[in-house]
Amino acid sequence: MMKLKYLTNEQLLHAIRTGEFGSDVIASRQKVAVVMTQDWCSDWMRMESWLCNTADDVDIYLVVYNKLDCFQDFLRLKENRWRNDQIPYVRYYENGSLFRVSNAVPREAFFRFFGLSL
């Protein structure tokens, strides 16, 4: 069973400063997903119910950004620089490179994006 990883303040500030998560995040494993949401989001709650029970093939990082001290700065990054105002917002990386973004997706689609089967 996969355990969601939370980004540190330093990792979040790096993304805010540079416009991308650091290699310690996006290249922590061959397949990486960073899920960004707000805790009240019903789409996130549905995703969370299966995301916590995924296989160990993907490192999954979580940012619950409405709980952050740097909320406004992170929101500007997400909405202005990354041009996404929907939640949850997911960035998918393979071998350290961004290859897809999405908003809420069903479990099957999440795995399909990585070329994995359930």
GUNUMI-572791 format. One record per residue: y negated, x negated, z of N, C-alpha, C in turn; residue in one letter. Coordinates in nm, 2 decimals. Example, Ala and Ser with C-alpha at 12.3 -4.5 7.8 and 13.67 -1.06 7.14 Angstrom:
<sites>
SITE     n.v     n.u     n.w    ca.v    ca.u    ca.w     c.v     c.u     c.w  rodo
SITE    0.57   -1.32    0.78    0.45   -1.23    0.78    0.33   -1.32    0.78     a
SITE    0.22   -1.28    0.71    0.11   -1.37    0.71    0.00   -1.29    0.79     s
</sites>
This chain:
<sites>
SITE     n.v     n.u     n.w    ca.v    ca.u    ca.w     c.v     c.u     c.w  rodo
SITE    0.12   -0.08    0.00    0.00    0.00    0.00   -0.12   -0.09    0.00     m
SITE   -0.22   -0.05   -0.08   -0.35   -0.13   -0.10   -0.44   -0.09    0.02     m
SITE   -0.51   -0.19    0.07   -0.61   -0.17    0.16   -0.75   -0.20    0.10     k
SITE   -0.84   -0.10    0.11   -0.97   -0.12    0.05   -1.04   -0.23    0.12     l
SITE   -1.12   -0.31    0.05   -1.19   -0.42    0.11   -1.34   -0.38    0.10     k
SITE   -1.41   -0.41    0.21   -1.55   -0.39    0.21   -1.63   -0.51    0.18     y
SITE   -1.73   -0.50    0.10   -1.81   -0.61    0.07   -1.90   -0.65    0.19     l
SITE   -1.92   -0.78    0.20   -2.01   -0.83    0.31   -2.16   -0.81    0.27     t
SITE   -2.24   -0.82    0.37   -2.39   -0.81    0.34   -2.43   -0.92    0.24     n
SITE   -2.38   -1.04    0.26   -2.41   -1.15    0.17   -2.37   -1.12    0.02     e
SITE   -2.25   -1.06    0.01   -2.20   -1.03   -0.13   -2.28   -0.92   -0.19     q
SITE   -2.33   -0.82   -0.11   -2.42   -0.72   -0.16   -2.55   -0.77   -0.20     l
SITE   -2.61   -0.86   -0.12   -2.74   -0.92   -0.15   -2.73   -1.00   -0.27     l
SITE   -2.62   -1.07   -0.29   -2.60   -1.15   -0.41   -2.61   -1.06   -0.54     h
SITE   -2.54   -0.95   -0.53   -2.54   -0.85   -0.64   -2.69   -0.80   -0.67     a
SITE   -2.76   -0.77   -0.56   -2.89   -0.72   -0.57   -2.98   -0.82   -0.64     i
SITE   -2.97   -0.95   -0.59   -3.05   -1.06   -0.65   -3.02   -1.09   -0.79     r
SITE   -2.89   -1.10   -0.83   -2.85   -1.15   -0.96   -2.81   -1.04   -1.06     t
SITE   -2.78   -0.92   -1.01   -2.74   -0.81   -1.10   -2.59   -0.80   -1.12     g
SITE   -2.52   -0.88   -1.05   -2.37   -0.88   -1.06   -2.31   -0.93   -0.93     e
SITE   -2.19   -0.88   -0.90   -2.12   -0.93   -0.79   -2.07   -1.08   -0.82     f
SITE   -2.06   -1.15   -0.71   -2.02   -1.29   -0.73   -1.87   -1.31   -0.77     g
SITE   -1.84   -1.43   -0.81   -1.70   -1.46   -0.85   -1.60   -1.44   -0.74     s
SITE   -1.65   -1.46   -0.61   -1.56   -1.44   -0.50   -1.51   -1.29   -0.49     d
SITE   -1.58   -1.20   -0.56   -1.54   -1.06   -0.57   -1.47   -1.03   -0.70     v
SITE   -1.54   -1.06   -0.81   -1.49   -1.01   -0.94   -1.37   -1.10   -0.99     i
SITE   -1.35   -1.21   -0.93   -1.24   -1.30   -0.97   -1.15   -1.32   -0.85     a
SITE   -1.15   -1.24   -0.75   -1.06   -1.25   -0.64   -0.92   -1.23   -0.67     s
SITE   -0.89   -1.17   -0.78   -0.76   -1.14   -0.83   -0.77   -1.11   -0.98     r
SITE   -0.67   -1.11   -1.06   -0.68   -1.09   -1.20   -0.74   -0.95   -1.23     q
SITE   -0.71   -0.85   -1.15   -0.76   -0.72   -1.17   -0.84   -0.67   -1.05     k
SITE   -0.96   -0.64   -1.07   -1.05   -0.60   -0.96   -1.13   -0.48   -0.99     v
SITE   -1.15   -0.39   -0.90   -1.24   -0.27   -0.91   -1.33   -0.27   -0.80     a
SITE   -1.46   -0.24   -0.82   -1.56   -0.22   -0.72   -1.60   -0.08   -0.73     v
SITE   -1.58    0.00   -0.62   -1.61    0.14   -0.61   -1.74    0.15   -0.53     v
SITE   -1.84    0.22   -0.58   -1.96    0.24   -0.51   -1.99    0.38   -0.49     m
SITE   -2.01    0.43   -0.37   -2.03    0.57   -0.34   -2.12    0.60   -0.22     t
SITE   -2.14    0.72   -0.20   -2.20    0.77   -0.07   -2.10    0.85    0.00     q
SITE   -2.10    0.84    0.14   -1.99    0.90    0.22   -1.97    1.05    0.20     d
SITE   -2.08    1.12    0.16   -2.07    1.26    0.16   -2.02    1.31    0.02     w
SITE   -1.99    1.23   -0.07   -1.96    1.27   -0.21   -1.81    1.33   -0.22     c
SITE   -1.80    1.45   -0.26   -1.67    1.51   -0.27   -1.58    1.45   -0.38     s
SITE   -1.64    1.40   -0.49   -1.56    1.33   -0.59   -1.50    1.20   -0.53     d
SITE   -1.58    1.13   -0.45   -1.53    1.01   -0.38   -1.41    1.05   -0.28     w
SITE   -1.43    1.16   -0.21   -1.32    1.20   -0.11   -1.19    1.22   -0.19     m
SITE   -1.20    1.28   -0.31   -1.08    1.31   -0.38   -1.02    1.17   -0.43     r
SITE   -1.10    1.08   -0.48   -1.05    0.95   -0.52   -1.00    0.87   -0.41     m
SITE   -1.06    0.88   -0.29   -1.02    0.80   -0.18   -0.88    0.84   -0.14     e
SITE   -0.84    0.97   -0.15   -0.71    1.02   -0.11   -0.60    0.94   -0.18     s
SITE   -0.62    0.90   -0.30   -0.51    0.83   -0.37   -0.54    0.68   -0.38     w
SITE   -0.67    0.64   -0.38   -0.70    0.50   -0.40   -0.65    0.41   -0.28     l
SITE   -0.64    0.47   -0.16   -0.59    0.39   -0.05   -0.44    0.37   -0.06     c
SITE   -0.38    0.44   -0.15   -0.23    0.43   -0.16   -0.19    0.37   -0.30     n
SITE   -0.28    0.29   -0.35   -0.24    0.22   -0.48   -0.15    0.10   -0.46     t
SITE   -0.10    0.06   -0.57   -0.01   -0.06   -0.56   -0.10   -0.19   -0.53     a
SITE   -0.04   -0.30   -0.50   -0.11   -0.42   -0.47   -0.15   -0.50   -0.59     d
SITE   -0.15   -0.44   -0.71   -0.18   -0.51   -0.83   -0.33   -0.53   -0.85     d
SITE   -0.42   -0.46   -0.78   -0.56   -0.46   -0.80   -0.63   -0.48   -0.67     v
SITE   -0.73   -0.57   -0.67   -0.82   -0.58   -0.55   -0.92   -0.47   -0.57     d
SITE   -0.94   -0.39   -0.47   -1.03   -0.28   -0.47   -1.14   -0.30   -0.36     i
SITE   -1.26   -0.31   -0.40   -1.37   -0.33   -0.31   -1.45   -0.20   -0.30     y
SITE   -1.50   -0.17   -0.18   -1.57   -0.04   -0.16   -1.71   -0.07   -0.11     l
SITE   -1.81    0.00   -0.16   -1.94   -0.01   -0.11   -1.99    0.14   -0.08     v
SITE   -2.00    0.17    0.04   -2.06    0.30    0.08   -2.21    0.28    0.11     v
SITE   -2.28    0.29    0.00   -2.42    0.23    0.00   -2.52    0.32    0.08     y
SITE   -2.49    0.44    0.10   -2.59    0.52    0.18   -2.59    0.47    0.33     n
SITE   -2.49    0.39    0.37   -2.48    0.34    0.50   -2.54    0.20    0.52     k
SITE   -2.59    0.14    0.41   -2.64    0.01    0.41   -2.78   -0.01    0.45     l
SITE   -2.81   -0.12    0.52   -2.95   -0.15    0.55   -3.03   -0.17    0.42     d
SITE   -2.96   -0.22    0.32   -3.03   -0.25    0.19   -3.01   -0.13    0.09     c
SITE   -3.00   -0.01    0.14   -2.97    0.11    0.06   -3.06    0.12   -0.06     f
SITE   -3.19    0.12   -0.04   -3.29    0.14   -0.15   -3.28    0.03   -0.25     q
SITE   -3.26   -0.10   -0.21   -3.24   -0.21   -0.30   -3.12   -0.19   -0.38     d
SITE   -3.01   -0.15   -0.32   -2.88   -0.14   -0.39   -2.89   -0.02   -0.48     f
SITE   -2.95    0.09   -0.44   -2.97    0.21   -0.53   -3.05    0.17   -0.65     l
SITE   -3.15    0.09   -0.64   -3.23    0.05   -0.76   -3.14   -0.04   -0.85     r
SITE   -3.06   -0.12   -0.80   -2.97   -0.20   -0.88   -2.87   -0.11   -0.96     l
SITE   -2.81   -0.02   -0.89   -2.71    0.07   -0.95   -2.78    0.17   -1.05     k
SITE   -2.89    0.23   -1.01   -2.95    0.33   -1.10   -3.04    0.27   -1.21     e
SITE   -3.11    0.17   -1.18   -3.21    0.11   -1.28   -3.14    0.00   -1.36     n
SITE   -3.08   -0.10   -1.30   -3.03   -0.21   -1.38   -2.89   -0.17   -1.44     r
SITE   -2.81   -0.11   -1.37   -2.68   -0.07   -1.42   -2.68    0.07   -1.49     w
SITE   -2.79    0.14   -1.48   -2.82    0.27   -1.54   -2.71    0.37   -1.51     r
SITE   -2.68    0.38   -1.38   -2.58    0.48   -1.35   -2.63    0.56   -1.22     n
SITE   -2.65    0.69   -1.23   -2.70    0.76   -1.12   -2.59    0.86   -1.07     d
SITE   -2.47    0.84   -1.11   -2.36    0.93   -1.07   -2.28    0.86   -0.96     q
SITE   -2.21    0.94   -0.87   -2.12    0.88   -0.77   -1.99    0.95   -0.77     i
SITE   -1.89    0.88   -0.74   -1.88    0.73   -0.73   -1.90    0.66   -0.86     p
SITE   -1.94    0.54   -0.86   -1.95    0.45   -0.97   -1.85    0.34   -0.96     y
SITE   -1.77    0.31   -1.06   -1.67    0.21   -1.05   -1.69    0.11   -1.16     v
SITE   -1.69   -0.02   -1.12   -1.69   -0.13   -1.22   -1.56   -0.20   -1.22     r
SITE   -1.50   -0.22   -1.34   -1.37   -0.28   -1.35   -1.38   -0.42   -1.41     y
SITE   -1.31   -0.51   -1.35   -1.31   -0.65   -1.39   -1.17   -0.70   -1.42     y
SITE   -1.15   -0.78   -1.52   -1.02   -0.85   -1.54   -1.05   -1.00   -1.57     e
SITE   -0.98   -1.08   -1.50   -1.01   -1.23   -1.51   -1.15   -1.26   -1.49     n
SITE   -1.22   -1.19   -1.40   -1.36   -1.22   -1.37   -1.46   -1.17   -1.46     g
SITE   -1.42   -1.09   -1.56   -1.52   -1.03   -1.65   -1.52   -0.88   -1.65     s
SITE   -1.64   -0.82   -1.65   -1.65   -0.67   -1.65   -1.60   -0.62   -1.79     l
SITE   -1.51   -0.52   -1.78   -1.46   -0.47   -1.91   -1.47   -0.32   -1.92     f
SITE   -1.51   -0.25   -1.81   -1.53   -0.11   -1.82   -1.61   -0.06   -1.70     r
SITE   -1.67    0.05   -1.71   -1.74    0.12   -1.60   -1.70    0.27   -1.61     v
SITE   -1.70    0.34   -1.50   -1.67    0.48   -1.50   -1.73    0.54   -1.37     s
SITE   -1.72    0.67   -1.37   -1.75    0.74   -1.25   -1.62    0.79   -1.19     n
SITE   -1.61    0.90   -1.13   -1.49    0.95   -1.07   -1.38    0.96   -1.18     a
SITE   -1.26    0.92   -1.15   -1.15    0.93   -1.24   -1.03    0.97   -1.17     v
SITE   -0.93    1.03   -1.24   -0.80    1.06   -1.17   -0.72    0.93   -1.16     p
SITE   -0.62    0.93   -1.08   -0.54    0.81   -1.05   -0.48    0.75   -1.18     r
SITE   -0.43    0.84   -1.26   -0.36    0.79   -1.39   -0.46    0.71   -1.47     e
SITE   -0.58    0.76   -1.49   -0.68    0.69   -1.57   -0.72    0.56   -1.51     a
SITE   -0.73    0.55   -1.38   -0.77    0.42   -1.31   -0.66    0.32   -1.34     f
SITE   -0.53    0.35   -1.33   -0.43    0.26   -1.36   -0.42    0.22   -1.51     f
SITE   -0.44    0.32   -1.59   -0.44    0.30   -1.74   -0.55    0.21   -1.78     r
SITE   -0.67    0.21   -1.72   -0.77    0.12   -1.75   -0.73   -0.03   -1.74     f
SITE   -0.64   -0.05   -1.64   -0.59   -0.19   -1.61   -0.46   -0.22   -1.69     f
SITE   -0.42   -0.12   -1.77   -0.29   -0.14   -1.84   -0.17   -0.13   -1.75     g
SITE   -0.18   -0.06   -1.64   -0.07   -0.05   -1.54   -0.02    0.09   -1.55     l
SITE    0.11    0.10   -1.51    0.16    0.24   -1.50    0.18    0.27   -1.36     s
SITE    0.20    0.40   -1.33    0.21    0.44   -1.19    0.35    0.41   -1.14     l
</sites>
